[in-house]
């Protein structure tokens, strides 16, 4: 059930009180993660996975302490990283010894580090969907002691009337193309084929129960249903073909928005999830789970230009993807504020309008939610962790650790 205005105003008081208890002003923006909601979301993801392990998608967190906290939950195992350099760092920091890089890499410097380290090569799996990706690895390799671990990214889009609906990722959309690349991996010295991945973004990453878009939501639910049925057949055919060549260690699939549906496929051995831990606004309207927002950032009121209007400092923390209002941060607490159509979320100031504006004074905090999980922490060095009514810790983000992946 969506939070009511009363719920949001209670949250406002809770967050403001927790900040005030620090006794010293906190630099703004103030970034907070609610550990109670985070842990409840982790438990819900594990429940929906029905016994299959959840691989934690680090792109959706980008805070080492939160990645470790997620991995400490029973039912969560391994990291799905978004760059090889990040995977090397996570391994070096001892955060995980099982990291799958979700995207192909052509970073030769990072590949040189990988093949020069037996421990890293044993812990990190590279993703490929083209022989050229293997060629890049070969171009930097010097007789590795440990074979380079390889997973194949198989297209998981919906094939419909000659078109593919879904993320534009792998070109490997049929058994023959997957098997051809698999044979190349197996035949090359110094490589080991260990896994496969199918990310059905058109199922996992699209809201399907938006209150003011009921017709579109119904169409999207139909697309999702067709995708799930079609992909189950494709996975089985590809898995059977690969089974005659190699025994895979894992088959990764899905995301936070499709945990139950993906886990139900017998071919899949693990499900990826990350956004479902923090629940940004783009994950508010799914039929498959109840959102528990866990991530907020606060900006101070610096102006009151007119009745019913306040201006906060900063705010232009927009999300990636197709540009639109859904990529903007949402003023969340107190309830009753919204962005203006003319200025939106500005880099140096953001005007807000609504019935709550007149109750705010200069220096008061307005709490926002980001549209996408993890991305907001590229703008933060420190995240404050909230447990109950107290800020119990302040932990560094990737950026706070001096890492920009």
N, C-alpha and C positions, 0 to 999 in steps of 0.2 A: 504494500500500500504506500502510495507516494506521501512524503512528509507534508503535513498541513502547515499553514501559516503559523499556527500556534507552536508546532514542533520546531519550525525554523527560528522563531523568536526565542524559544527555550535554548536552542543551540547557540544563538547569538549571546545570550547571557552566560552560557557555560564557557564558550570560547573566550569572551571578554574577561570573565572572572579568572580563568586560568592564566591569561596573560598578565592580569593585574597582580596575581599572587607572586609573580616573579620578583616583584619589588623594584625592578629596574626596567626602564623602557627597552623594548625589543626593536631592533632595526626592522623597518618595513621595506618591502612586503614581508609579512610574517607568514611562514608556511607551516601548516599543522597537519599531521595525520592522526586520526582517531583510532587508537589501537583496538578499542572495543569493537568498533565496526569492522576494522581490518581482520581481526581474528574470526569474527562471525562470518564474514565473507569467505575466508579461507575454509572454514568448516563446511559452508554451504557448497563451495566448489567441489570439495572432496566427496560430499554426500551425493552430488549430482553425477560424479564420475563413476559411481557404483563399483568401487574396488580397483579401478584402473588408476595408475599414478598420474598426478598432475605435474607436468614440467613447467617450471616458473618462467614466464616470459619477462626477462629483465628489462626490455624496452619499456614496459608499462610500469616500472618501478624506479630504476636509476638511483636507488638509495641502497648502498650495501647492507645496512642494518635491516632494512625491510626485506631484501632478498633472503638474508639469513633467517629472519623471523618466519617468512613463508616456508622455507625449507625445513624448519624445525617442526612444522605441523605433520602429523602422521598422514600419509597419503600424498605428500608432495615430495618430489624427488627429481633432482637435476635442473639445469638452467637452459632455457632457450635464449641465446644471446643474439644481438643484432649486428655485431661486427667481430671480426677475428681479434682485433686489438683489444676489444673489451673482454673477449673470452680468455685471452692470455692474461689479462690483468686479474680477472676473477679467479683464475687458477693460481696465479702467483700469490694472491692475497689469502689463499686457502678457503675461499668462500664456497667453491664447488670443484669436485674432481670429475664431474660429468656435465660437460657443456657442449651443446649442439649449436652451431652457428646457423641461424635460420636463413641466411641469405648468402649467395655466392660471393666470394672475395677475390679481388685482383690486387690486393695490397701486398706487393712483393716483399716489402720490409717485414711486415707481420708474418708472412709465410716463412721467411728465412728464420725468424725467431722460433716459429712452431717446429720446423724440421730439425732445428739445432737442439731442441730440448726433448729428450725422451719422455719426461714426465708430462709435459704439455701435450705432446703428440699422442700419448696414451689416454689423455683426459678430454681432448677436444675433437669434435667431429665437424668436418667441413661439409657444406651443402653445395651440390652441383646439379646443373641441368643441361650441360653442354661439354663436349670433349675439350673445348677451349679452356674451360676451368681447370681441367687436369693438366693441360699444357702449361698454364701459368705456374702451377705447383712444381711441375718438372723443371721449369726454368730457373728455380732458385734452390733446388734440392741437391744436397751433397751426401749421398749414401746414408740416409736416415737409419738409425738403429731400430726405431719403432715405425711401422707402417703408418702412413697418413690415413686416418679414419675418414670414410666418405659416406654421406647419405645422399640419396637422389630425391630431388624435389619433383613430384608428379603433379601435373595440372589437375586442380580440383574444381575448376569452373563448371558451370552448367552449359553443356553443348546443346544449343537450341537453334534450329533452322539455319545452320551454317555459321552461327555466331557463338562466342563464348561469353557467358554472363559470369562475372566474378573478377577478382584481382588479376591483373596482367602480369603473371609470374612465369611459371615454367612453360616451355614449348612442348613438353613431353605429355601429350594428351592421349596416347594410345599404347597398347601393350608393346608393339614393335619398337617404337622409339625408346621406351624405357628399357626394354631388354637389350637394345643395341648399345646404349650407354653403359648399362650394367656389365655387359661382356667386356667393354673397353676397360672399365675399372678393374675387373677381375684379372684381365690379361696383363695389365701394367705392373711392373715391379715396383714395390714400395707403397702400394695402395691396398686398402682393405675396405670392402663394401660392407657396411654394418647396419645401415638403416634406410628408411624412406620417410617422406613427409608429404602430406596432402593438406593444404590449408584452404578450407572452404570459406573464404572471406565473405562471400555472398550469403552465408548462413550465420557465421559466427560474429560478423562485424556490422550488421545492419539491424537497427531497431525495427520491431514488427508489431508494436502495439502503441503507436503514438496517438494520443487522444484527439488531436485536431487534424489527423491525416488518416482517417479510418479506411477510406477506399484504398489509398496507397499501401497501408499496412496489410490489408487483406491480399493485395496483389503480391506483396513481398513474402507473405506467409506461403502463398502458392509456389513462388519461386523457390523458397527454402525447401518445401516439401519435395518438389521435383528434383532439386539438387541432391538431397539426401538419398533419394531412391536411386538416382543415376550414378552417384558417386560410389554407393555400396557395390554396385555391379563392377564398376571400373576398378575399384580397389581389389576386389576378389580376383578379377582376371589378371591384374598386374601381379598380385601377390602369388598366385599360382604359377605364373611364368617365372618369376624371380626365384621361387622355391626350388625349381629344377636346376638353378645355377648356384645359389648361395643361401645360407641360413642367416636371416637378418636378426640383429639384436633388438631392434625396435621399429615400430611404425608410428610416427607422430601425426596427429591430426587435430583439427578444430581450434577453438578459442573460447574465451569466457562466455560468449553468447550462444555456444552450441555444445557445451560440455556433455550434457546428457545424451543428445542425439549422436554425437561423434563417438562417445564411449560405448554406445549400443552396437556399433559396427564391430563384429568379431575380428576383423583384420587389424584394427587399431589396437596398439598395446599401451599407448599413453596419450594424454590430451594436454595441449598447451593452454595456459591461462595466465593472465596478468592483470588486465583491466578490471576483471571482476573482483580484485582485491581492494582497489581504491574507488571504483565505480564513479567515473566522471559522468558528465551530463549526457554524453552520447550513448550511455548504457542505462539510461533511466527507464526506457520503455521497451522491455523485452517480456514476452509472455512466459519465458522459461525460468525466470527467477525474479525475486524481489530485491530491488536495489537498496543498498545501505551505504550512502555516501560516506567516504572515509577521508577525503583529502580536501583541504581548504587553504585559501590564502587571503590575507587581510591587507587592505589599503586604508590609509588615514584620510579623513575628510579635511580638505585644506581650504575650501571655499564654500560659500552659500550665496550663489549669484542671484537667486530670486526665490520667492516662495515656492515650495514644492520641488526645489532643485538643490542638490549638493554636488560638489566636485571632489573626487578623490585623486590622490597623487599616483600617477602611473596607471597600469591596468591593461596595457595592450598585449596581453599574453594569449594570443590567438593560437588555435590548433592547426595542424597540417591537414591537407586534403583539399577537396573541392571547396573553393571559397563560398561562404554563405553564413547566415546568422547563427547556424548551429555550431560553427567553429569558434564563436566568441565566448569569453568567460561569462558566467551568469552571476549577477549579484544575488546572493542567497540569504544572508542573514545580516540585518533584520529582513523579514519578508516585506514586500510592498515597494520594491525598488526595481527599476529596469533601465537598460541603456537607452540612449536616444538614437533615433534613426539617422540623424545627421552626423554625429561624431562617433558613435559606437564606443569601442574600447580603445582609448588613445595611449600612445607610448608614454607621454608625460603627464597627461591628465585625462580623467574620464568623468563626464557629467552623468549623474543619475537622477531620475525623476520618479515621483510616486508619493503615495500618502505617508510613507515613513520618513521622507526627507526632512520634514520640518522638526521631527523629534531628535535629529542628529545635530551635534555641535562640532565646532572645529576641533580636530584631534581625535574624534571618535573613529572607531574602526568599522569598516564594512567588509564582510566576509564573502568571498566569491568561490565558485566552483569552476574548475577548468573543464574544457570540452573533451579532452583526450587524456588518458592516463599516462603518467610518466613524463610527458613532454614538458610540463610546467616546471619540473625540477632542473631543466637546463638553465633556468633563470635564478636558481637558488644555490647557495653554498651550504645552507643549513636547514634542516627540517626539525621542527619541534614535535615530539611525540606526546600525545594526550592519552592518559588512562584515567577513566572516571572524570573527575573535575580538576585534575592536576596535569601540568606539563612535567613529565617525569624524565625527559631526556632531550638532548639536542644532538642530532647526528648529521654527518656530512652526506651530501649528495655526491654523485660522480664528480660534478664540477667542484664541490668542496674538497674533494680528494685530489684536485688538480688534473682530473681526467676529462677530456672532451672527445667523446667517441663519435 
